[in-house]
Amino acid sequence: MDDFDSELRIDIRDRVRDHGRRRLAIARLSAPADWEGALRHAIRQHRAPVTIFSGSDLKLFVQSFLVCFTATMVFLM
């Protein structure tokens, strides 16, 4: 292998542009036909209210923590 040449400059701008064009073409081909409807649906799903206590595990954890916290406070009094 040759020694490292610190003055060597490699121009990769064309390669980056070609890569961007390929990515754009792939994105266009994989987009749904009704992309506006899909986008509206995704936005509605994202804006849906979050229910923290919908999972029973979190609710059980919070209840257990509150019981232990209350018992500790009563014991310290």
MARLO-79855 format. One line per 5 residues: their letters; for each residue x, z, y of N, C-alpha, C. Coordinates in pm, whole numbers, plus 50000, padded with zeros to 5 digits. Layout:
<guvexs>
a> X:Z:Y:X:Z:Y:X:Z:Y ~ ... .
</guvexs>
This chain:
<guvexs>
mddfd> 50084:50000:49882:50000:50000:50000:50088:50000:50124 ~ 50046:49926:50223:50123:49918:50347:50110:50046:50427 ~ 50204:50065:50517:50199:50183:50603:50081:50172:50699 ~ 50038:50285:50749:49927:50290:50843:49971:50233:50977 ~ 49891:50141:51029:49921:50081:51158:49824:50137:51261 .
selri> 49875:50217:51354:49787:50281:51451:49734:50184:51556 ~ 49794:50068:51568:49751:49969:51665:49646:49873:51609 ~ 49614:49886:51482:49518:49796:51419:49376:49829:51465 ~ 49304:49731:51516:49167:49748:51563:49076:49660:51478 ~ 48975:49718:51423:48881:49643:51339:48750:49633:51415 .
dirdr> 48700:49512:51433:48576:49489:51504:48462:49482:51403 ~ 48375:49581:51405:48265:49586:51307:48129:49566:51374 ~ 48128:49524:51497:48000:49508:51569:47908:49408:51500 ~ 47962:49296:51451:47878:49197:51383:47820:49254:51254 ~ 47900:49329:51182:47851:49391:51058:47740:49491:51087 .
vrdhg> 47754:49567:51195:47652:49666:51231:47523:49595:51272 ~ 47533:49486:51348:47414:49409:51387:47345:49350:51265 ~ 47422:49294:51171:47364:49238:51049:47294:49346:50967 ~ 47357:49461:50960:47296:49571:50886:47164:49614:50951 ~ 47162:49619:51084:47039:49653:51156:46929:49551:51131 .
rrrla> 46965:49423:51129:46866:49319:51101:46810:49333:50959 ~ 46898:49361:50863:46850:49380:50726:46757:49499:50716 ~ 46791:49610:50781:46705:49730:50778:46569:49702:50842 ~ 46568:49626:50952:46443:49590:51018:46357:49502:50928 ~ 46419:49406:50859:46344:49320:50768:46286:49400:50653 .
iarls> 46364:49493:50599:46314:49576:50489:46199:49664:50537 ~ 46211:49720:50657:46105:49805:50712:45978:49725:50733 ~ 45992:49600:50782:45874:49517:50803:45807:49480:50672 ~ 45886:49453:50569:45829:49417:50439:45762:49535:50370 ~ 45814:49656:50392:45756:49772:50325:45644:49838:50404 .
apadw> 45617:49790:50526:45510:49847:50608:45375:49806:50550 ~ 45276:49896:50555:45144:49858:50504:45080:49753:50595 ~ 44986:49679:50537:44919:49574:50614:44843:49635:50731 ~ 44778:49748:50707:44704:49817:50812:44790:49932:50863 ~ 44899:49900:50931:44992:50005:50972:44933:50093:51082 .
egalr> 44843:50039:51163:44782:50122:51267:44694:50229:51206 ~ 44616:50191:51105:44532:50289:51037:44615:50393:50965 ~ 44725:50349:50903:44813:50444:50835:44877:50540:50934 ~ 44915:50488:51052:44974:50573:51155:44873:50673:51208 ~ 44750:50628:51233:44645:50721:51280:44619:50831:51177 .
hairq> 44615:50792:51050:44593:50891:50944:44707:50992:50938 ~ 44831:50945:50951:44946:51036:50948:44944:51130:51068 ~ 44904:51079:51184:44897:51165:51303:44788:51270:51286 ~ 44673:51230:51231:44566:51327:51207:44611:51435:51109 ~ 44684:51395:51006:44734:51494:50909:44834:51588:50974 .
hrapv> 44916:51535:51063:45017:51617:51129:44954:51716:51227 ~ 44846:51673:51292:44780:51758:51390:44678:51853:51329 ~ 44656:51845:51200:44560:51934:51134:44604:52079:51152 ~ 44508:52168:51174:44546:52309:51192:44613:52364:51067 ~ 44713:52444:51090:44789:52502:50980:44722:52632:50937 .
tifsg> 44697:52645:50810:44641:52769:50758:44753:52843:50686 ~ 44800:52949:50748:44913:53023:50694:44875:53093:50564 ~ 44755:53151:50564:44716:53232:50449:44641:53152:50344 ~ 44658:53021:50343:44591:52943:50240:44654:52966:50103 ~ 44785:52992:50102:44852:53023:49976:44840:53171:49946 .
sdlkl> 44802:53205:49826:44780:53345:49793:44911:53423:49788 ~ 45024:53356:49765:45152:53427:49758:45190:53489:49892 ~ 45174:53415:49999:45208:53468:50130:45114:53581:50169 ~ 44987:53564:50141:44890:53669:50173:44922:53796:50094 ~ 44956:53783:49967:44991:53898:49885:45117:53966:49937 .
fvqsf> 45216:53887:49979:45339:53944:50034:45311:54023:50161 ~ 45231:53968:50251:45201:54037:50377:45125:54165:50350 ~ 45029:54161:50260:44953:54282:50228:45043:54388:50165 ~ 45130:54349:50076:45223:54444:50013:45317:54504:50116 ~ 45367:54420:50208:45454:54470:50312:45382:54572:50400 .
lvcft> 45259:54543:50437:45184:54635:50522:45158:54766:50451 ~ 45129:54764:50323:45107:54888:50247:45235:54970:50243 ~ 45348:54905:50214:45475:54978:50208:45515:55029:50346 ~ 45492:54952:50450:45525:54994:50586:45441:55115:50625 ~ 45312:55111:50594:45224:55223:50627:45264:55348:50550 .
atmvf> 45296:55332:50422:45338:55448:50342:45469:55507:50396 ~ 45561:55422:50439:45686:55471:50495:45661:55547:50625 ~ 45577:55495:50710:45546:55563:50836:45479:55697:50811 ~ 45390:55704:50715:45323:55832:50683:45425:55930:50628 ~ 45517:55883:50544:45617:55971:50488:45712:56025:50596 .
lm> 45747:55942:50692:45838:55985:50797:45772:56080:50896 ~ 45642:56076:50906:45573:56168:50998:45577:56304:50939 .
</guvexs>
